[in-house]
Amino acid sequence: MGRLVIVLLMLLLVNLGASDLRAQDQIRDLVVKIHAVHHTPDVLRPWSRNTPQQIKGSGVVIDDNRILTNAHVVRYASQIYVQPNQSSQHLPARVDAITPSMDLAILKLDDEAFFEKRGSLPFAKELPRVKDNINVYGYPTGGTELSVTQGIVSRIEYTDYYYQAAGLRIQVDAALNFGNSGGPAVSDGKLVGLVFSLIQNAQNIGYLIPVEEIQLFLDDVKDGVYDGKPQTHDLIQTVENAALRQRLGLPKGLSGVMVAQPYRDDDAYPLKEWDVITHIGGTPVDSDGKVAVRYDLRLSASYLAQKFAKNGVLPLTIYRDGKLAQIELPVKTRRELVIPYLLNSNPRYFIFGPFVFSQTTQDYLERLGNQRSSSAGSFGRAASPLVTRRYDRPAFDDEELVMVASPLFPHRITQGYDDPNRGVLTEVNNIRVKNMRHLVEILRDSRDQQISFKFASAGVLTHETMVFNRSDLIEATGKILEENGIRYPYSADLRAIWEATEMQAPKSAKAFCCSPG
């Protein structure tokens, strides 16, 4: 009888092992290798692109014939191919939805026969717990076949992602390398997160985008557009200090976080300096700025914005002037910046005479910062608006900083002038420039024989006013485009603006539509 029991137990273990192997084989067939050719814009020469780069990453099949991967694997990709496991096929793919800020993207295949009888990887219903076992699938460097590594969940936190976005992040100790990006992390046969980052020169420290963030992205893009997650942008501080609590008049046992600087200072904005936020969506905030979301997990209170914000408002309980009050805080999906990030768009530019005008972007400033060690030195002068206004909100609707993005093209009409490269344009013919569109409209509609350009002062230095004959600028534009092999003098969004009133514009304005071909 005892031998029979032992035999039955052994058979059971063998069957369980076989079942687990079959489950792993099914998951392997859902993980793909992604080949992408990145053709990123050159922000210093905005009419052109950088040299193409070959990038490899991973992806996983999810429902509705979709492949989930990282945005950085396919962002600015001119070509994308998906290679199935144990196959030499390279299937053409395209980006269906993307968010660089949360590093997520959805791919669709031109031929969806690939998905037949393949299934999809189900999502876990909740966040994993610290010390939970996980398996990470992907195609890291060092080989060509699918790799599977094992580890545990080390930490879960709400923290910064990219481009001033924030979200949940899972830290794992599984071995990860370049090429793992976009690969699934699986526990109990379900997706718990997507690999998106690793720390170089560190032992077995990698990060996952958890399913909760992935699901928010998928729900957002159902209408074909990614709007972004609601977030709070007020500066807050903890109220642990006894003297500060006395200054605020906080009763014993009442916790929360203090508003050090409201996002807006107008009367209509419901949060004021010195307010203490005690609850978000009914959930109490502790004096350390954390909230308990599970018996074993505390996160930054900012996490609750994506949980409780509805229709652009977030319900808060605040303590002000000795009383508790309920307010509805307007929340935005991203912080308004006068110098924005490109995200997945191309730089906007307008070439006029020897000038290359472009909208100032964070990407441009980061490129300059990578070129030189000093932030101030990167922009030429410490007091440049490129420095002083880098994280400012727009002063008015649609405000942009228009700058000279590149050195002046060589031409005789620039004789005697200093190069205003990286200078911020403020006026054209004494008209204050609001944004790129406005600049093009000014130049398009001008009937003056001469055009003057003024730039923002930078420290003790003031850029000189530059004056040109309009006809010389038009003639120079055509010649510069031809000599430098530039097809269009404007980005696609500005072409219609320049040509909007062609019939009324001076005939010379038509002279530089585009070079042949």
C-alpha positions in Angstrom: 0.0 0.0 0.0 2.9 2.3 0.9 4.6 1.7 -2.4 1.4 2.5 -4.3 1.0 5.8 -2.5 4.7 6.7 -3.4 4.1 5.8 -7.1 0.9 7.9 -7.2 2.7 10.8 -5.7 5.6 10.5 -8.2 3.1 10.4 -11.1 1.4 13.4 -9.8 4.6 15.3 -9.5 5.6 14.3 -13.1 2.2 15.5 -14.4 2.5 18.8 -12.5 6.0 19.2 -13.9 4.8 18.4 -17.5 1.9 20.8 -17.1 4.3 23.6 -15.9 6.6 23.0 -18.9 3.6 23.1 -21.3 2.5 26.4 -19.7 6.1 27.8 -20.1 6.1 26.7 -23.8 2.9 28.5 -24.4 4.3 31.7 -22.9 7.5 31.3 -25.0 5.4 31.4 -28.1 3.8 34.7 -27.0 7.2 36.4 -26.6 8.6 38.0 -29.8 11.8 39.7 -30.8 11.5 43.2 -32.2 13.8 44.7 -34.8 13.5 48.4 -35.3 15.4 51.0 -37.3 15.4 54.3 -35.4 15.5 57.4 -37.4 15.4 60.1 -34.8 15.2 63.8 -35.5 18.3 66.0 -35.3 17.2 68.8 -33.0 20.2 70.9 -33.9 19.4 70.6 -37.6 15.6 70.2 -37.4 15.1 69.7 -41.1 17.1 66.5 -41.0 17.4 63.2 -39.0 20.2 61.4 -37.3 21.9 58.4 -38.8 19.6 55.4 -38.6 20.3 53.0 -35.8 19.4 49.3 -35.5 17.6 48.5 -32.2 16.5 45.2 -30.8 14.0 44.6 -28.1 11.3 42.2 -26.9 7.5 42.2 -26.9 4.6 40.1 -25.8 1.2 39.1 -27.4 -1.8 40.4 -25.6 -5.5 40.4 -26.4 -7.1 41.8 -29.6 -4.1 40.8 -31.8 -1.8 43.3 -30.2 1.9 43.2 -29.2 2.9 45.1 -26.1 6.4 46.6 -25.9 8.3 49.6 -24.7 8.0 53.0 -26.4 11.8 53.4 -26.4 12.1 50.2 -28.6 9.9 51.6 -31.4 9.9 55.4 -30.9 10.9 57.2 -34.1 11.2 53.9 -35.9 11.1 54.1 -39.7 10.9 50.3 -39.9 9.7 47.7 -37.4 9.8 43.9 -37.7 8.5 41.2 -35.3 10.3 37.9 -35.2 8.4 35.0 -33.6 10.1 32.6 -31.2 11.9 29.8 -33.0 11.4 31.4 -36.4 13.4 33.2 -39.0 10.4 35.2 -40.1 10.5 39.0 -39.9 6.9 40.3 -39.9 6.3 44.0 -40.8 4.7 45.9 -37.9 3.5 49.4 -37.1 3.0 51.5 -34.0 -0.7 51.6 -33.1 -0.4 53.6 -29.8 2.5 55.0 -27.8 3.3 56.9 -24.7 7.0 57.8 -24.3 6.3 59.2 -20.8 5.2 55.8 -19.5 7.4 53.9 -22.0 4.6 51.8 -23.4 3.6 51.0 -27.0 1.2 48.8 -28.9 2.2 47.2 -32.2 -0.1 45.8 -34.9 1.0 43.5 -37.7 0.2 44.0 -41.3 -0.6 40.3 -41.6 -2.5 39.0 -38.6 -2.3 35.4 -39.5 0.5 35.2 -36.9 -2.0 35.4 -34.1 -4.1 32.5 -35.2 -4.3 29.7 -32.6 -1.6 31.6 -30.5 -3.7 33.0 -27.7 -2.5 35.9 -25.5 -0.9 36.4 -22.1 -3.4 37.1 -19.4 -2.9 39.9 -16.9 -2.5 39.5 -13.2 -5.4 41.1 -11.3 -3.3 42.9 -8.7 0.2 44.0 -7.8 2.6 41.3 -6.8 4.0 41.2 -3.3 7.6 41.6 -2.3 9.4 38.3 -2.5 7.0 36.9 -5.1 8.8 34.7 -7.7 8.8 35.9 -11.3 10.2 34.7 -14.6 11.4 37.3 -17.1 11.2 36.5 -20.8 13.1 38.3 -23.6 15.9 38.5 -26.1 18.8 40.2 -24.3 22.2 40.8 -25.9 24.6 37.9 -25.7 22.6 35.4 -27.8 19.9 35.1 -30.4 17.4 32.7 -28.7 14.7 33.5 -26.2 16.1 33.9 -22.6 14.2 33.2 -19.4 15.6 34.4 -16.1 14.2 34.0 -12.6 14.1 36.3 -9.6 11.9 37.9 -7.0 10.1 41.2 -6.5 12.3 43.4 -4.4 10.3 46.6 -4.1 7.2 48.4 -5.3 7.0 52.2 -5.3 5.4 55.2 -7.0 8.1 57.3 -8.6 9.2 59.4 -11.6 9.2 57.9 -15.1 10.1 60.1 -18.1 9.2 63.6 -19.2 7.8 64.6 -15.8 5.4 61.7 -15.6 5.1 59.4 -12.6 3.8 55.9 -12.0 4.1 52.6 -10.2 7.3 50.7 -10.6 8.4 47.2 -9.6 12.0 46.5 -8.8 13.2 42.9 -9.4 16.5 41.1 -8.9 16.2 39.0 -12.1 19.2 39.3 -14.4 18.3 41.8 -17.2 20.3 43.1 -20.1 19.8 45.3 -23.1 17.3 43.6 -25.4 15.1 42.6 -22.5 13.2 45.8 -22.9 9.5 45.1 -23.6 9.7 41.5 -22.4 7.1 40.2 -20.0 7.6 39.3 -16.3 5.4 36.4 -15.4 4.1 35.0 -12.2 1.7 32.0 -12.0 1.3 32.1 -15.7 0.1 35.8 -15.7 1.7 39.1 -16.8 2.7 41.1 -13.7 4.9 43.7 -15.5 6.9 44.7 -18.6 10.7 45.1 -18.4 11.6 48.7 -19.2 14.8 49.7 -17.4 17.9 48.4 -15.7 20.7 50.0 -13.6 24.0 49.8 -15.3 27.0 48.7 -13.2 24.7 47.2 -10.6 24.1 43.6 -9.7 20.7 42.2 -10.8 18.6 45.4 -10.4 15.9 45.9 -13.0 12.5 47.5 -13.2 9.1 46.6 -14.5 6.1 48.6 -15.5 3.3 46.9 -13.5 0.0 45.7 -15.0 -1.9 48.5 -13.4 0.0 51.1 -15.4 -0.3 49.0 -18.6 -4.1 48.7 -18.1 -4.4 52.5 -17.6 -2.6 52.9 -20.9 -4.7 50.4 -22.8 -7.9 52.0 -21.5 -6.7 55.4 -22.4 -5.9 54.5 -26.1 -9.2 52.8 -26.8 -10.3 56.0 -28.6 -7.0 56.0 -30.6 -5.4 58.8 -28.7 -3.2 58.8 -25.6 -4.4 61.6 -23.3 -2.2 60.7 -20.3 -2.8 60.1 -16.6 -4.2 62.7 -14.2 -1.5 64.0 -12.0 -1.0 66.7 -9.3 1.7 69.3 -9.8 1.5 71.2 -6.5 4.7 71.3 -4.4 4.1 69.7 -1.0 6.1 68.9 2.1 5.6 66.6 5.1 4.3 67.9 8.5 6.3 65.8 10.8 8.1 68.8 12.5 6.5 69.8 15.8 7.0 73.5 15.3 5.5 73.4 11.8 2.4 71.5 13.2 2.1 74.2 15.8 2.2 76.9 13.1 -0.5 75.1 11.2 -2.6 74.5 14.2 -2.9 70.8 13.5 -4.8 68.9 16.2 -3.0 65.9 17.7 -3.6 62.8 15.5 -4.5 64.7 12.3 -2.0 63.9 9.6 -1.5 65.0 6.0 0.9 67.0 3.8 1.3 70.7 3.5 1.0 72.7 0.3 4.3 74.6 0.0 3.5 76.0 -3.5 0.2 75.6 -5.3 0.4 74.8 -9.0 -1.5 78.0 -9.7 -1.8 81.2 -7.6 -5.0 82.6 -9.0 -8.1 83.0 -6.8 -10.0 80.3 -8.6 -7.5 77.6 -7.8 -8.9 75.8 -4.7 -5.5 74.9 -3.1 -3.6 77.6 -1.2 -0.3 77.8 0.5 -0.3 76.3 4.0 -3.3 74.1 3.3 -2.9 70.6 4.7 -4.2 67.7 2.5 -5.5 65.1 4.9 -7.4 62.8 2.6 -7.4 62.0 -1.2 -10.5 60.4 -2.5 -11.4 59.5 1.1 -8.1 57.8 1.8 -6.1 59.3 4.7 -2.6 60.7 4.0 0.0 60.2 6.8 2.4 62.8 7.9 5.2 61.2 5.8 3.1 61.8 2.6 2.3 58.2 2.2 -1.0 56.2 1.9 -1.7 52.6 2.7 -3.0 50.9 -0.4 -2.6 47.4 1.0 -1.7 45.9 4.4 1.9 45.3 3.1 2.3 48.4 0.8 2.6 52.1 1.4 3.0 54.5 -1.6 3.4 58.2 -2.2 0.1 60.0 -1.8 0.5 61.3 -5.4 -0.4 57.7 -6.5 -4.1 58.3 -5.6 -4.6 60.9 -8.3 -4.8 58.1 -11.0 -7.1 56.2 -8.7 -9.7 58.8 -7.8 -9.5 61.6 -10.4 -12.7 61.7 -12.6 -13.5 64.1 -15.3 -10.4 66.2 -14.6 -11.0 66.8 -10.9 -9.6 65.1 -7.8 -11.6 65.1 -4.5 -9.6 66.3 -1.5 -10.1 66.9 2.2 -8.0 69.8 3.4 -7.3 71.5 6.8 -7.4 75.3 6.6 -7.8 77.9 9.3 -8.7 75.3 11.9 -11.4 73.6 9.8 -11.7 70.6 7.6 -13.1 71.3 4.1 -13.9 69.3 1.0 -12.6 70.6 -2.3 -12.3 69.4 -5.9 -8.8 70.0 -7.3 -8.5 70.3 -11.1 -5.8 68.0 -12.4 -4.0 67.8 -15.7 -2.4 64.9 -17.5 0.9 66.8 -17.8 2.6 69.8 -16.4 2.4 72.9 -18.7 5.8 74.0 -19.9 6.8 76.9 -22.1 9.6 74.7 -23.2 7.9 71.3 -23.8 9.2 67.8 -24.6 9.0 66.5 -28.1 7.7 63.1 -26.8 6.9 61.4 -30.1 6.7 64.4 -32.4 9.2 66.0 -34.7 10.8 69.5 -34.2 9.0 72.4 -35.7 11.2 74.7 -37.8 11.1 77.5 -40.3 14.1 78.5 -42.5 14.0 82.1 -43.6 17.1 83.6 -45.2 20.1 82.5 -43.1 18.0 81.7 -40.0 16.8 78.4 -38.8 14.0 79.2 -36.4 12.6 76.5 -34.2 10.4 76.0 -31.1 12.6 75.5 -28.1 12.2 72.0 -26.6 13.6 70.2 -23.6 15.1 67.7 -26.0 17.1 70.5 -27.6 18.4 71.7 -24.2 19.2 68.2 -23.1 21.2 67.7 -26.4 23.2 70.9 -25.6 23.7 69.7 -22.0 25.1 66.4 -23.3 27.6 68.3 -25.4 29.1 70.3 -22.6 29.6 69.8 -18.9 28.2 73.1 -17.7 24.5 73.9 -18.0 25.1 77.6 -18.2 27.9 77.1 -20.7 25.8 75.0 -22.9 23.4 77.9 -23.6 26.1 80.5 -24.0 25.0 82.9 -21.2 23.7 82.0 -17.8 20.8 84.5 -17.9 19.4 83.2 -21.3 15.7 82.4 -21.2 16.8 78.9 -22.2 18.0 78.7 -18.6 15.8 81.1 -16.7 12.5 79.8 -18.2 13.4 76.2 -18.6 10.6 74.9 -16.3 8.3 77.9 -16.4 4.6 77.6 -17.3 3.5 79.5 -20.4 2.8 83.2 -19.6 -0.2 83.1 -21.9 -2.1 80.6 -24.0 0.0 79.0 -26.8 3.2 80.8 -25.7 6.4 79.2 -27.2 10.0 80.3 -27.1 11.2 80.7 -30.7 14.9 80.3 -31.0 17.6 80.2 -33.6 18.4 76.5 -33.5 21.5 76.4 -35.7 24.4 78.7 -36.7 23.5 81.1 -39.5 23.9 79.7 -42.9 26.8 81.4 -44.6 25.5 84.2 -46.9 26.7 87.7 -47.9 23.7 89.4 -46.3 24.9 88.4 -42.8 28.1 90.5 -43.2 28.9 92.5 -40.1 26.4 90.6 -37.8 27.2 88.3 -34.9 25.7 84.9 -35.1 22.6 84.7 -32.8 22.7 80.9 -32.6 20.7 79.8 -29.6 19.3 83.2 -29.2 15.6 83.5 -28.3 13.7 85.7 -30.9 11.4 88.3 -29.2 10.3 90.7 -32.0 10.0 90.9 -35.8 9.4 94.4 -37.1 8.5 95.5 -33.5 5.8 92.8 -33.2 6.2 90.6 -30.2 6.6 87.0 -31.3 4.2 84.6 -29.5 5.0 81.3 -31.0 6.2 79.6 -34.2 2.9 79.9 -36.0 2.8 83.6 -35.2 6.3 84.1 -36.5 5.4 82.5 -39.8 2.3 84.7 -40.0 4.3 87.8 -39.4 6.8 87.0 -42.1 4.1 85.9 -44.5 1.9 89.0 -44.1 4.7 91.6 -44.0 4.6 94.2 -46.7 7.6 96.1 -45.4 10.7 96.3 -47.6 12.9 95.6 -44.6 12.5 93.1 -41.8 14.2 93.5 -38.4 14.8 90.8 -35.8 15.3 91.4 -32.1 16.4 88.8 -29.5 16.1 88.4 -25.8 18.9 89.9 -23.6 21.2 87.4 -22.0 23.0 88.7 -18.9 25.1 91.7 -19.5 25.1 91.1 -23.2 22.3 92.1 -25.5 22.0 90.6 -29.0 22.1 93.2 -31.7 19.1 94.1 -33.8 19.5 92.5 -37.3 17.9 94.2 -40.3 17.6 92.7 -43.8 15.9 93.6 -47.0 12.9 91.3 -47.4 13.8 90.5 -51.1 17.3 89.6 -50.0 15.9 87.2 -47.4 13.6 85.5 -49.9 16.4 85.2 -52.5 18.8 83.8 -49.9 16.3 81.2 -48.7 16.0 79.6 -52.1 19.8 79.5 -52.6 20.5 78.1 -49.1 17.9 75.4 -49.6 19.4 74.4 -52.9 23.1 74.5 -51.7 22.3 72.4 -48.6 20.0 69.9 -50.2 17.1 70.9 -47.9 13.8 70.0 -49.5 11.4 72.1 -47.4 12.0 75.3 -45.5 9.3 74.5 -43.0 8.1 71.6 -40.9 4.9 70.0 -42.2 2.6 71.8 -39.7 3.9 75.3 -40.8 3.6 74.8 -44.6 -0.2 75.4 -44.7 0.3 78.6 -42.6 3.0 80.0 -44.9 0.9 79.2 -48.0 -2.5 80.2 -46.5 -2.6 83.6 -48.2 -0.3 83.0 -51.1 -2.6 84.9 -53.5 -2.3 88.1 -51.4 1.4 87.6 -50.4 4.2 89.3 -52.4 5.2 87.2 -55.4 8.7 86.7 -53.9 7.1 84.8 -51.0 6.4 81.9 -53.3 10.0 81.7 -54.3 11.0 79.1 -51.8 8.2 76.6 -51.7 10.5 73.7 -52.0 13.5 72.4 -53.9 12.9 70.1 -56.9 12.0 66.5 -56.0 
